[in-house]
Amino acid sequence: MIPRGMVAASLGLSETTDALPPGDLPLDRFAARLIGYLSTPDAEADTPDAWTGAVMDALIADDPDLALAAIRAGAGLPGAAVLADPLAELGASDPVMRDRIETLAGDDADLGALVSAIEG
């Protein structure tokens, strides 16, 4: 789960805002919405899921472990290949995280496919 306060902060909202649904954000739901956003052919298009990009950027910067968990939650979903870009950004953010991703990819075929897409 992504804490509601983290989602709000990454969007420039207060934690008590009424603009977000109540409760924390399940990783699988976030990952599915992120895949939808990243799959938009026109990067400049205004889509209802554009907020997911801001949240992923904040996760990569502020909570890389949670960013990795979100990517892993979506790695087996249809269209998951688009998660290779945020995974590459996450790996580039810290050598220890890069090593961790590579280690986990050895036991997780879906994550391994994303790593292969980055290297390929």
C-alpha positions, 0 to 999 in steps of 0.5 A: 500500500502507498500511504495516502499522505505520500500520494497527497504530498507527491501531488502537492495536496494536503494529507487531509484533502478531499480530492483523494479517495480515503485510505491508502492506495493498493500497489496493484491498483496503482501499478495498473493505472501507471501502466495505463498512463505510460501506455498513452501514445501521446506523452503530452496528452492529458489523461486521467492517470497522469498523476501516477507519473508524479507519484512514481517519481516521488516514490523513486526519490523518497521511498525506492523500496516502495517504488520497487514493490509497486513495479513488481506488483505490476510486472505481471500485468498486461502491458507491463513492458512500459514499466521498464522505464521507471525500473531503469530510473530506479536502478540508476538512482542507486547502485545498491538498488540496481544490485537488488533489482538484479538479484530479485529478477533472478527469482521473479520471471516478470521482473526479469523480463523488465530487466531484460527489456532495459538491457536489450 
